[in-house]
Amino acid sequence: MADDLLEAFDKGVLTLTMNRPEARNAMSPDMMSKLEEAVPRAAADPAVRCLVLTGAGGAFCAGGDVKGFARAAEGGREGSGNSREGSKPVPTLEERAWGLRKAMDLSRMLFEMPKPTLAIIPGAAAGGGLSLALACDLRFALDTAKLTTAFSKIGGSGDYGGSYFLPMLVGHAKARELYFTADIISGREAHALGMVTRVASADVFEAESKAYAEYLASLPTAALGMMKKNLNTAMNGTLSDVFDMEALHMMRAFETEDHKRASVAFVKKEAPTFVGR
């Protein structure tokens, strides 16, 4: 059986590939548990200077396993927590909610880790899969990729933080429309909305998205991590909070090897080479 998550490391870029192409990389317990282990490991590894999340077989991630949802609905799993499935008690609503809440911390890790995260979207991104892409710092999409919140199509309300991230990218009114209607938009349309950062046509998509990831990995990683904290603080904090973070991080940045190298290179009118620390 093929692994539901593939890992590859090259030139400072760790690529995590969701690998269930027969199901458009829909989430599975094995895939999610491996992501939950790999993402914090990447965050703590100084050799990793950019994390890429992508999908195999021309899709990004179709979100939750809708066939599994259908089986659960037909089996009456939404009923009493005292019912039994085989010899095991069926989890209560509270237990299921806690399990999902715990799993959704993956989005927070993608959003907060102190290095750039990039979703490379070669095709369908839907539901929770789209939410994972939105949790990344940046998104590079195929111009014909299909993106949708999807939840309203199955009577769901949303998970993995999409309700938090999407309004910040497209505005509250447009986010409500995309959630309510679950309209399918192309990668090019998503780019026009500010939902994805870059797009490319199929003939250059693989090469350009790979080059972009390598470029991100070549930047001063420590400083980028501090920038993320500043920008994340600005999303919900006061101006004074941001000033505090900027002052502290600027002084820390001055102590990094990358700052010292870049300052010398600037004076010599040379291009700096960053080492990520």
TORMARMI-620612 format. One record per atom (N, C-alpha, C): residue number from 1; residue in one letter; atom name; x, y, z. Coordinates in steps of 0.05 Angstrom, whole numbers. Atoms other than C-alpha are relative to their C-alpha. Example, Ala and Ser with C-alpha at 12.3 -4.5 7.8 and 13.67 -1.06 7.14 Angstrom:
# residues 2
   pos   code   site     east    north       up
     1      a      N       18      -24        0
     1      a     CA      246      -90      156
     1      a      C       18       24        0
     2      s      N      -16      -24       -1
     2      s     CA      273      -21      143
     2      s      C      -15       22       14
END
This chain:
# residues 277
   pos   code   site     east    north       up
     1      m      N       17      -24        0
     1      m     CA        0        0        0
     1      m      C       18       25        0
     2      a      N      -16      -25        2
     2      a     CA       27       69      -19
     2      a      C       -5       17       25
     3      d      N        2      -19      -22
     3      d     CA       41      119       36
     3      d      C      -19       22       -7
     4      d      N       19      -22        5
     4      d     CA      -14      171       43
     4      d      C       14       27        1
     5      l      N      -15      -25        0
     5      l     CA       40      224       54
     5      l      C       28       -6       -8
     6      l      N      -27        3       10
     6      l     CA      105      230       16
     6      l      C       17       24        9
     7      e      N      -19      -22       -8
     7      e     CA      166      271       39
     7      e      C       24        0      -19
     8      a      N      -24       -4       16
     8      a     CA      222      299       -3
     8      a      C       14       25        9
     9      f      N      -15      -23       -9
     9      f     CA      278      346       17
     9      f      C       22        7      -20
    10      d      N      -20       -9       19
    10      d     CA      321      387      -31
    10      d      C        3       30        2
    11      k      N       -7      -29        1
    11      k     CA      356      455      -29
    11      k      C      -15       16       22
    12      g      N       13      -14      -23
    12      g     CA      326      473       39
    12      g      C      -31       -2        0
    13      v      N       30        2        2
    13      v     CA      254      456       16
    13      v      C       -9      -28        8
    14      l      N       13       25       -7
    14      l     CA      215      401       51
    14      l      C      -27        0      -13
    15      t      N       25        3       14
    15      t     CA      158      379        6
    15      t      C      -16      -23       12
    16      l      N       18       20      -10
    16      l     CA      100      342       37
    16      l      C      -22       -3      -20
    17      t      N       19        5       21
    17      t     CA       56      310      -16
    17      t      C      -22      -19       10
    18      m      N       23       17       -7
    18      m     CA      -13      284        2
    18      m      C       -5      -19      -23
    19      n      N       -3       20       21
    19      n     CA      -16      219      -36
    19      n      C      -23      -21        0
    20      r      N       23       18        5
    20      r     CA      -85      190      -47
    20      r      C      -13        9      -26
    21      p      N       10      -11       25
    21      p     CA      -93      208     -121
    21      p      C      -26      -12       -9
    22      e      N       26       13        8
    22      e     CA     -150      158     -130
    22      e      C      -24       13       13
    23      a      N       21      -14      -14
    23      a     CA     -190      200      -81
    23      a      C        4       30        0
    24      r      N       -8      -29        1
    24      r     CA     -163      269     -102
    24      r      C       13        9       26
    25      n      N      -15       -6      -25
    25      n     CA     -120      265      -39
    25      n      C      -18        8       23
    26      a      N       18       -5      -23
    26      a     CA     -180      266        8
    26      a      C       14       -9       26
    27      m      N      -13        5      -26
    27      m     CA     -159      266       81
    27      m      C       -6      -29        9
    28      s      N        3       26      -13
    28      s     CA     -148      198      114
    28      s      C       13        2       27
    29      p      N      -13        0      -26
    29      p     CA     -130      182      186
    29      p      C       31       -2       -2
    30      d      N      -29        4        3
    30      d     CA      -61      158      163
    30      d      C       14       26      -10
    31      m      N      -11      -25       11
    31      m     CA      -48      221      121
    31      m      C        2       22       22
    32      m      N        1      -22      -19
    32      m     CA      -69      269      176
    32      m      C       19       -5       24
    33      s      N      -18        5      -22
    33      s     CA      -30      234      231
    33      s      C       29        4       -9
    34      k      N      -27       -4       10
    34      k     CA       32      236      188
    34      k      C        6       30       -4
    35      l      N       -3      -29        2
    35      l     CA       21      310      173
    35      l      C        4       13       27
    36      e      N       -2      -11      -27
    36      e     CA       12      324      247
    36      e      C       27       -5       12
    37      e      N      -27        6       -9
    37      e     CA       80      292      259
    37      e      C       21       16      -16
    38      a      N      -20      -12       18
    38      a     CA      117      321      199
    38      a      C        2       30        2
    39      v      N       -1      -29        0
    39      v     CA       97      394      204
    39      v      C       15       12       24
    40      p      N      -16      -10      -22
    40      p     CA      123      408      275
    40      p      C       29       -8       -2
    41      r      N      -28        9        3
    41      r     CA      185      368      259
    41      r      C       14       19      -20
    42      a      N      -12      -19       19
    42      a     CA      198      413      199
    42      a      C        4       27       12
    43      a      N       -2      -26      -13
    43      a     CA      185      475      241
    43      a      C       25        1       17
    44      a      N      -23        0      -18
    44      a     CA      240      454      289
    44      a      C       27       -7      -13
    45      d      N      -25        8       14
    45      d     CA      291      431      237
    45      d      C       13       23      -14
    46      p      N      -13      -24       13
    46      p     CA      340      487      219
    46      p      C        8       -5      -29
    47      a      N       -7        5       28
    47      a     CA      357      452      154
    47      a      C      -24        6      -19
    48      v      N       24       -5       16
    48      v     CA      285      462      130
    48      v      C       -5       30        0
    49      r      N        3      -29        2
    49      r     CA      279      534      105
    49      r      C      -26        8      -15
    50      c      N       27       -5       12
    50      c     CA      213      528       68
    50      c      C      -15      -27        0
    51      l      N       17       24        0
    51      l     CA      156      478       76
    51      l      C      -20        3      -23
    52      v      N       20        1       22
    52      v     CA      115      460       14
    52      v      C      -20      -22        7
    53      l      N       21       19       -2
    53      l     CA       48      426       20
    53      l      C      -14       -2      -27
    54      t      N       11        3       26
    54      t     CA       21      396      -44
    54      t      C      -14      -27       -2
    55      g      N       14       25        4
    55      g     CA      -18      337      -73
    55      g      C        9      -15      -25
    56      a      N       -8       16       22
    56      a     CA       -5      280     -120
    56      a      C      -23       -3      -21
    57      g      N       20        7       20
    57      g     CA      -40      262     -185
    57      g      C      -17       22      -11
    58      g      N       15      -22       11
    58      g     CA      -62      331     -207
    58      g      C      -22       11       17
    59      a      N       19      -12      -19
    59      a     CA     -102      349     -145
    59      a      C       16        9       24
    60      f      N      -12       -9      -25
    60      f     CA      -85      386      -81
    60      f      C      -12      -18       22
    61      c      N       13       16      -21
    61      c     CA     -135      358      -30
    61      c      C      -30        5       -1
    62      a      N       29       -3        3
    62      a     CA     -209      345      -36
    62      a      C      -14        3       27
    63      g      N       11       -4      -26
    63      g     CA     -219      354       39
    63      g      C       -7      -27       13
    64      g      N        8       24      -14
    64      g     CA     -255      303       82
    64      g      C      -11      -22      -18
    65      d      N        9       23       15
    65      d     CA     -276      234       60
    65      d      C      -30       -1        0
    66      v      N       29       -3        1
    66      v     CA     -347      247       37
    66      v      C      -14      -28        0
    67      k      N       12       26        0
    67      k     CA     -360      173       25
    67      k      C       -1      -11       28
    68      g      N        1        7      -28
    68      g     CA     -342      161       97
    68      g      C      -22       14       16
    69      f      N       22      -15      -12
    69      f     CA     -390      216      118
    69      f      C      -27      -14       -6
    70      a      N       25       13        8
    70      a     CA     -445      181       79
    70      a      C       -4      -26       14
    71      r      N        3       25      -15
    71      r     CA     -431      114      111
    71      r      C       -8        5       29
    72      a      N        7       -6      -28
    72      a     CA     -433      146      180
    72      a      C      -29        9        3
    73      a      N       27      -10       -1
    73      a     CA     -499      181      164
    73      a      C      -20      -24       -3
    74      e      N       18       23        4
    74      e     CA     -531      116      139
    74      e      C        0      -18       24
    75      g      N       -2       17      -24
    75      g     CA     -506       80      201
    75      g      C      -11       12       25
    76      g      N       12      -13      -23
    76      g     CA     -538      130      248
    76      g      C       20        8       21
    77      r      N      -20       -6      -20
    77      r     CA     -473      150      281
    77      r      C       -5       27       14
    78      e      N        6      -25      -13
    78      e     CA     -502      218      297
    78      e      C      -19       -4       24
    79      g      N       19        6      -21
    79      g     CA     -547      184      347
    79      g      C       13        0       28
    80      s      N       -9        0      -28
    80      s     CA     -538      170      421
    80      s      C       29      -10        3
    81      g      N      -27        8       -6
    81      g     CA     -468      164      449
    81      g      C        0      -27       14
    82      n      N        0       26      -13
    82      n     CA     -491      100      484
    82      n      C       -3      -23      -20
    83      s      N        2       21       20
    83      s     CA     -500       63      418
    83      s      C       27      -12       -4
    84      r      N      -26       14        3
    84      r     CA     -447       13      399
    84      r      C        3       -7      -30
    85      e      N       -7        8       27
    85      e     CA     -411       -2      334
    85      e      C       18      -24        3
    86      g      N      -14       24       -7
    86      g     CA     -390      -74      338
    86      g      C        2       -2       30
    87      s      N       -4        2      -29
    87      s     CA     -359      -80      407
    87      s      C        9       26       12
    88      k      N      -10      -25      -10
    88      k     CA     -337       -7      412
    88      k      C      -22       21        3
    89      p      N       19      -22       -2
    89      p     CA     -379       51      439
    89      p      C        5       21      -22
    90      v      N       -2      -21       20
    90      v     CA     -393      103      386
    90      v      C        8       26       15
    91      p      N       -8      -25      -14
    91      p     CA     -357      169      405
    91      p      C      -24       19        2
    92      t      N       21      -20       -3
    92      t     CA     -403      222      433
    92      t      C        6       24      -17
    93      l      N       -4      -25       15
    93      l     CA     -412      289      398
    93      l      C       23       15       11
    94      e      N      -22      -14      -13
    94      e     CA     -365      321      448
    94      e      C       27      -12       -6
    95      e      N      -25       14        6
    95      e     CA     -312      268      436
    95      e      C        9        4      -29
    96      r      N       -6       -5       28
    96      r     CA     -317      276      361
    96      r      C        9       29       -5
    97      a      N       -7      -28        2
    97      a     CA     -314      352      367
    97      a      C       29        4       10
    98      w      N      -26       -3      -11
    98      w     CA     -252      347      410
    98      w      C       21      -12      -19
    99      g      N      -18       13       18
    99      g     CA     -219      299      361
    99      g      C        6       18      -24
   100      l      N       -3      -18       23
   100      l     CA     -231      347      303
   100      l      C       15       25        9
   101      r      N      -14      -24       -9
   101      r     CA     -208      407      344
   101      r      C       30       -5        3
   102      k      N      -28        7       -4
   102      k     CA     -143      372      361
   102      k      C       13       -3      -27
   103      a      N      -12        4       26
   103      a     CA     -131      353      288
   103      a      C        3       27      -14
   104      m      N       -1      -26       13
   104      m     CA     -145      425      265
   104      m      C       24       17        8
   105      d      N      -24      -15       -9
   105      d     CA      -83      449      303
   105      d      C       21       -1      -22
   106      l      N      -18        1       23
   106      l     CA      -46      429      239
   106      l      C        0       26      -15
   107      s      N        2      -26       14
   107      s     CA      -71      493      207
   107      s      C       15       22       15
   108      r      N      -14      -20      -17
   108      r     CA      -44      534      265
   108      r      C       30       -3       -4
   109      m      N      -28        4        3
   109      m     CA       24      502      257
   109      m      C       10       10      -27
   110      l      N       -8      -11       26
   110      l     CA       27      518      183
   110      l      C        0       30        0
   111      f      N        3      -29       -1
   111      f     CA        6      589      198
   111      f      C       21       13       17
   112      e      N      -17      -13      -20
   112      e     CA       53      602      256
   112      e      C       29       -9       -1
   113      m      N      -28        9       -1
   113      m     CA      117      562      242
   113      m      C       19       22      -10
   114      p      N      -17      -23        5
   114      p     CA      177      609      239
   114      p      C       16       -3      -26
   115      k      N      -13        2       27
   115      k     CA      193      596      165
   115      k      C      -23        0      -20
   116      p      N       22       -2       20
   116      p     CA      154      604      100
   116      p      C      -13      -27       -6
   117      t      N       16       24        8
   117      t     CA       99      554       83
   117      t      C      -14        7      -26
   118      l      N       11       -4       27
   118      l     CA       76      547       11
   118      l      C      -17      -23       -8
   119      a      N       18       21       12
   119      a     CA       16      509      -16
   119      a      C        3        1      -30
   120      i      N       -1        2       29
   120      i     CA       28      486      -87
   120      i      C      -24      -16       -9
   121      i      N       27       11        6
   121      i     CA      -41      473     -117
   121      i      C       -2       -7      -29
   122      p      N        1        9       28
   122      p     CA      -39      431     -181
   122      p      C      -27       -7      -10
   123      g      N       27        8        8
   123      g     CA     -113      417     -182
   123      g      C      -20        5       23
   124      a      N       22       -5      -19
   124      a     CA     -175      410     -139
   124      a      C        9        4       29
   125      a      N       -4       -6      -28
   125      a     CA     -172      442      -70
   125      a      C      -28        6       12
   126      a      N       28       -3       -9
   126      a     CA     -238      434      -32
   126      a      C       -2       -5       30
   127      g      N        6        4      -28
   127      g     CA     -266      438       38
   127      g      C       24        4       18
   128      g      N      -23       -1      -18
   128      g     CA     -214      423       91
   128      g      C       26        1      -14
   129      g      N      -25       -1       16
   129      g     CA     -162      415       37
   129      g      C        6       29       -8
   130      l      N       -4      -28        6
   130      l     CA     -173      487       15
   130      l      C        8       15       26
   131      s      N       -8      -13      -26
   131      s     CA     -169      508       89
   131      s      C       29       -3        6
   132      l      N      -29        5       -4
   132      l     CA     -100      476       94
   132      l      C       16       18      -18
   133      a      N      -14      -18       18
   133      a     CA      -78      515       33
   133      a      C       -1       29       10
   134      l      N        3      -28      -10
   134      l     CA     -105      580       62
   134      l      C       16        5       25
   135      a      N      -16       -2      -24
   135      a     CA      -67      566      127
   135      a      C       29        6       -6
   136      c      N      -28       -5        8
   136      c     CA       -1      569       89
   136      c      C        4       30       -5
   137      d      N       -6      -28        4
   137      d     CA       34      636       81
   137      d      C       -6        8      -29
   138      l      N        3       -6       29
   138      l     CA       31      633        5
   138      l      C      -11      -23      -15
   139      r      N       13       20       16
   139      r     CA       -5      595      -49
   139      r      C        8        4      -29
   140      f      N       -7       -1       29
   140      f     CA       19      578     -120
   140      f      C      -18      -20      -13
   141      a      N       21       17       11
   141      a     CA      -38      550     -162
   141      a      C        3       -2      -30
   142      l      N        5        4       28
   142      l     CA      -47      521     -231
   142      l      C      -23       18       -8
   143      d      N       21      -19        7
   143      d     CA      -88      572     -269
   143      d      C      -28      -12       -4
   144      t      N       26       14        4
   144      t     CA     -142      520     -284
   144      t      C       -9      -17       24
   145      a      N        8       15      -24
   145      a     CA     -143      489     -214
   145      a      C      -28        9       10
   146      k      N       27       -6       -9
   146      k     CA     -212      485     -183
   146      k      C        0        2       31
   147      l      N        0       -5      -29
   147      l     CA     -220      515     -113
   147      l      C      -29        5        9
   148      t      N       27       -4      -11
   148      t     CA     -283      512      -70
   148      t      C        0       -6       30
   149      t      N        3        6      -29
   149      t     CA     -302      516        3
   149      t      C      -15      -26        4
   150      a      N       13       26        2
   150      a     CA     -349      458      -13
   150      a      C      -20       -7       23
   151      f      N       15       10      -24
   151      f     CA     -380      452       57
   151      f      C      -30        1       -3
   152      s      N       29       -2        2
   152      s     CA     -450      477       40
   152      s      C      -11      -22      -18
   153      k      N       10       21       18
   153      k     CA     -455      423      -14
   153      k      C       -7      -26       15
   154      i      N        5       24      -16
   154      i     CA     -455      370       41
   154      i      C      -13        7       27
   155      g      N       13       -8      -25
   155      g     CA     -491      409       95
   155      g      C       19        4       23
   156      g      N      -20       -4      -20
   156      g     CA     -427      423      132
   156      g      C        5       30        4
   157      s      N       -4      -28       -7
   157      s     CA     -403      488      164
   157      s      C       28       10       -3
   158      g      N      -28       -8        3
   158      g     CA     -327      488      156
   158      g      C       18       -9       22
   159      d      N      -20        8      -19
   159      d     CA     -264      466      190
   159      d      C       28        7       -9
   160      y      N      -28       -5        5
   160      y     CA     -188      472      192
   160      y      C        6       30       -5
   161      g      N       -6      -28       -1
   161      g     CA     -192      548      199
   161      g      C       -6       17      -24
   162      g      N        7      -15       23
   162      g     CA     -218      568      132
   162      g      C      -17       25        6
   163      s      N       17      -23       -7
   163      s     CA     -269      614      165
   163      s      C       17       23       12
   164      y      N      -18      -20      -10
   164      y     CA     -210      651      196
   164      y      C       17       12      -22
   165      f      N      -19       -9       20
   165      f     CA     -163      655      137
   165      f      C      -13       13      -24
   166      l      N       11      -10       25
   166      l     CA     -209      667       78
   166      l      C       -9       29        1
   167      p      N        7      -29       -1
   167      p     CA     -239      734      101
   167      p      C       23       19        0
   168      m      N      -23      -17        0
   168      m     CA     -170      761      112
   168      m      C       13        3      -28
   169      l      N      -11       -1       27
   169      l     CA     -152      746       40
   169      l      C      -19       13      -20
   170      v      N       19      -10       21
   170      v     CA     -216      764        2
   170      v      C      -20       20       11
   171      g      N       20      -17      -13
   171      g     CA     -256      806       52
   171      g      C      -23      -16       10
   172      h      N       21       15      -13
   172      h     CA     -314      786       95
   172      h      C      -24       -6      -17
   173      a      N       24        5       16
   173      a     CA     -370      794       45
   173      a      C        5      -22      -21
   174      k      N       -7       20       21
   174      k     CA     -335      753      -10
   174      k      C        4      -27       14
   175      a      N       -4       26      -14
   175      a     CA     -315      700       41
   175      a      C      -27      -13        7
   176      r      N       27       11       -6
   176      r     CA     -388      693       62
   176      r      C      -13      -11      -25
   177      e      N       11       11       25
   177      e     CA     -409      685      -10
   177      e      C       12      -26       -8
   178      l      N      -13       25        8
   178      l     CA     -357      632      -24
   178      l      C       -7      -23       19
   179      y      N        8       20      -18
   179      y     CA     -376      595       39
   179      y      C      -29       -8       -4
   180      f      N       29        6        2
   180      f     CA     -452      600       30
   180      f      C       -5      -16      -26
   181      t      N        7       11       26
   181      t     CA     -453      582      -44
   181      t      C       18      -24       -8
   182      a      N      -20       20        8
   182      a     CA     -391      537      -49
   182      a      C        6        1      -30
   183      d      N       -6       -3       28
   183      d     CA     -380      565     -118
   183      d      C       28      -10       -6
   184      i      N      -26       10        9
   184      i     CA     -322      533     -156
   184      i      C       13       23      -16
   185      i      N      -14      -21       14
   185      i     CA     -270      584     -178
   185      i      C       27      -12      -10
   186      s      N      -25        9       12
   186      s     CA     -208      574     -221
   186      s      C       24       12       15
   187      g      N      -24      -11      -12
   187      g     CA     -137      586     -198
   187      g      C        4       29       -9
   188      r      N       -3      -27       10
   188      r     CA     -136      648     -242
   188      r      C      -19       19       14
   189      e      N       20      -16      -14
   189      e     CA     -200      674     -211
   189      e      C        8        4       30
   190      a      N       -9       -2      -28
   190      a     CA     -172      659     -141
   190      a      C       23       20        2
   191      h      N      -22      -20        0
   191      h     CA     -110      700     -159
   191      h      C      -11       28       -2
   192      a      N       11      -27        3
   192      a     CA     -152      759     -180
   192      a      C      -13        9       26
   193      l      N       13       -7      -26
   193      l     CA     -188      756     -112
   193      l      C       21        4       22
   194      g      N      -20       -1      -21
   194      g     CA     -123      753      -74
   194      g      C        2      -25       17
   195      m      N        2       25      -15
   195      m     CA     -137      683      -51
   195      m      C       25      -18       -4
   196      v      N      -26       13        5
   196      v     CA      -74      654      -83
   196      v      C       20       21       -8
   197      t      N      -22      -20        4
   197      t     CA       -7      689      -90
   197      t      C        9        1      -29
   198      r      N      -10        2       27
   198      r     CA       16      665     -158
   198      r      C      -15      -22      -15
   199      v      N       11       21       17
   199      v     CA      -11      625     -217
   199      v      C       18       -5      -24
   200      a      N      -15        6       24
   200      a     CA       19      591     -277
   200      a      C      -15      -19      -17
   201      s      N       12       19       18
   201      s     CA       -4      552     -338
   201      s      C       13      -27        3
   202      a      N       -9       28       -4
   202      a     CA        5      477     -342
   202      a      C       28       -4      -11
   203      d      N      -26        5       12
   203      d     CA       67      481     -387
   203      d      C       23        9       17
   204      v      N      -22      -10      -17
   204      v     CA      108      519     -335
   204      v      C       -6       -2       29
   205      f      N        8        1      -28
   205      f     CA       71      505     -270
   205      f      C       20      -14       18
   206      e      N      -18       16      -18
   206      e     CA      117      451     -242
   206      e      C       27       14        3
   207      a      N      -27      -13       -2
   207      a     CA      182      488     -259
   207      a      C       -2       26       16
   208      e      N        2      -26      -13
   208      e     CA      158      556     -235
   208      e      C       -7       -3       30
   209      s      N        7        4      -28
   209      s     CA      127      531     -170
   209      s      C       24      -11       15
   210      k      N      -25       11      -13
   210      k     CA      191      492     -154
   210      k      C       20       22        4
   211      a      N      -19      -22       -2
   211      a     CA      234      553     -169
   211      a      C       -8       20       22
   212      y      N       10      -19      -21
   212      y     CA      190      596     -124
   212      y      C        6      -11       28
   213      a      N       -6       12      -26
   213      a     CA      197      547      -66
   213      a      C       30        3        7
   214      e      N      -28       -1       -5
   214      e     CA      272      546      -74
   214      e      C        9       29        5
   215      y      N       -6      -28       -6
   215      y     CA      274      622      -76
   215      y      C       -8        7       29
   216      l      N        8       -6      -27
   216      l     CA      235      626      -11
   216      l      C       20      -12       20
   217      a      N      -20       13      -18
   217      a     CA      285      577       20
   217      a      C       26       14        0
   218      s      N      -25      -14        1
   218      s     CA      342      622       -1
   218      s      C        0       26       15
   219      l      N        2      -26      -14
   219      l     CA      317      682       39
   219      l      C        9       -3       29
   220      p      N      -10        1      -28
   220      p     CA      339      700      110
   220      p      C      -22      -12       18
   221      t      N       22       15      -13
   221      t     CA      296      647      145
   221      t      C       -6       11       28
   222      a      N        5      -10      -27
   222      a     CA      305      673      216
   222      a      C      -15       26       -1
   223      a      N       14      -26        3
   223      a     CA      284      743      195
   223      a      C      -29       -4       -9
   224      l      N       27        5       10
   224      l     CA      224      715      157
   224      l      C      -18      -11       23
   225      g      N       16       10      -23
   225      g     CA      202      678      220
   225      g      C       -9       23       18
   226      m      N        7      -24      -16
   226      m     CA      204      744      258
   226      m      C      -21       17      -14
   227      m      N       20      -15       16
   227      m     CA      165      778      202
   227      m      C      -27      -12        4
   228      k      N       26       14       -3
   228      k     CA      111      725      208
   228      k      C      -12        7       27
   229      k      N       11       -6      -27
   229      k     CA      104      738      283
   229      k      C      -10       29        0
   230      n      N        9      -28        1
   230      n     CA       99      813      270
   230      n      C      -26        2      -15
   231      l      N       24       -2       17
   231      l     CA       47      805      215
   231      l      C      -24      -14       13
   232      n      N       22       14      -14
   232      n     CA        7      754      255
   232      n      C      -10       16       24
   233      t      N        8      -17      -22
   233      t     CA        7      801      314
   233      t      C      -18       23      -10
   234      a      N       15      -22       11
   234      a     CA      -19      856      269
   234      a      C      -29       -7       -7
   235      m      N       27        9        8
   235      m     CA      -80      814      250
   235      m      C      -20        5       21
   236      n      N       19       -3      -22
   236      n     CA     -111      819      318
   236      n      C        9       18       23
   237      g      N      -11      -16      -21
   237      g     CA      -66      862      361
   237      g      C       -3       30       -5
   238      t      N        1      -29        3
   238      t     CA      -62      937      372
   238      t      C       26       10      -13
   239      l      N      -25      -12       11
   239      l     CA      -11      984      340
   239      l      C       22       -2       20
   240      s      N      -21        2      -21
   240      s     CA       26      985      406
   240      s      C       11      -28        2
   241      d      N       -9       28       -1
   241      d     CA       29      908      406
   241      d      C       19       -5      -23
   242      v      N      -17        4       23
   242      v     CA       59      910      336
   242      v      C       27       14        4
   243      f      N      -25      -14       -6
   243      f     CA      110      963      357
   243      f      C       18      -16       18
   244      d      N      -16       17      -19
   244      d     CA      132      918      415
   244      d      C       13      -23      -14
   245      m      N      -11       23       15
   245      m     CA      141      858      369
   245      m      C       21        9      -20
   246      e      N      -20      -10       20
   246      e     CA      177      898      315
   246      e      C       26        8       13
   247      a      N      -24       -9      -14
   247      a     CA      225      929      364
   247      a      C       17      -23       10
   248      l      N      -14       24      -10
   248      l     CA      243      863      397
   248      l      C       12      -16      -23
   249      h      N      -10       17       22
   249      h     CA      250      825      331
   249      h      C       21       14      -16
   250      m      N      -21      -14       15
   250      m     CA      290      880      297
   250      m      C       27       -3       15
   251      m      N      -25        3      -15
   251      m     CA      341      877      353
   251      m      C       11      -29       -1
   252      r      N       -8       28        3
   252      r     CA      342      801      349
   252      r      C       12       -5      -28
   253      a      N       -9        4       28
   253      a     CA      350      804      273
   253      a      C       28       11       -3
   254      f      N      -27      -12        2
   254      f     CA      411      849      281
   254      f      C       22      -19       10
   255      e      N      -19       18      -11
   255      e     CA      444      792      319
   255      e      C        4      -25      -17
   256      t      N       -2       24       16
   256      t     CA      434      740      264
   256      t      C       24        1      -19
   257      e      N      -22        2       19
   257      e     CA      489      715      219
   257      e      C       -8       12      -27
   258      d      N       10      -10       25
   258      d     CA      446      732      159
   258      d      C        1       31       -2
   259      h      N       -1      -29        0
   259      h     CA      441      805      179
   259      h      C       29       10       -3
   260      k      N      -28       -9        1
   260      k     CA      516      811      189
   260      k      C       12       -5      -28
   261      r      N      -10        6       27
   261      r     CA      531      777      122
   261      r      C      -12       20      -20
   262      a      N       13      -18       19
   262      a     CA      480      820       85
   262      a      C        9       28        2
   263      s      N      -10      -28       -4
   263      s     CA      505      885      115
   263      s      C       27        4      -14
   264      v      N      -26       -1       13
   264      v     CA      576      870       92
   264      v      C       -3       -1      -30
   265      a      N        5        2       28
   265      a     CA      551      849       24
   265      a      C      -11       26      -12
   266      f      N       12      -24       10
   266      f     CA      510      912       17
   266      f      C       21       22       -4
   267      v      N      -21      -20        2
   267      v     CA      570      957       31
   267      v      C       18       -6      -24
   268      k      N      -18        8       23
   268      k     CA      611      918      -20
   268      k      C      -15       -1      -26
   269      k      N       17        1       24
   269      k     CA      553      922      -70
   269      k      C        0      -28      -12
   270      e      N        1       28        9
   270      e     CA      550      846      -73
   270      e      C      -27      -12        9
   271      a      N       25       13       -7
   271      a     CA      490      800      -71
   271      a      C        5      -17       25
   272      p      N       -5       16      -25
   272      p     CA      482      768       -1
   272      p      C       -8      -29       -5
   273      t      N        7       28       -1
   273      t     CA      481      694       10
   273      t      C      -10       -6       29
   274      f      N       11        5      -26
   274      f     CA      435      676       68
   274      f      C        3      -29        8
   275      v      N       -3       27      -10
   275      v     CA      446      615      111
   275      v      C      -24       -8       19
   276      g      N       24        7      -15
   276      g     CA      380      619      150
   276      g      C        2        3       30
   277      r      N       -3       -3      -29
   277      r     CA      407      637      218
   277      r      C       14       27        7
END
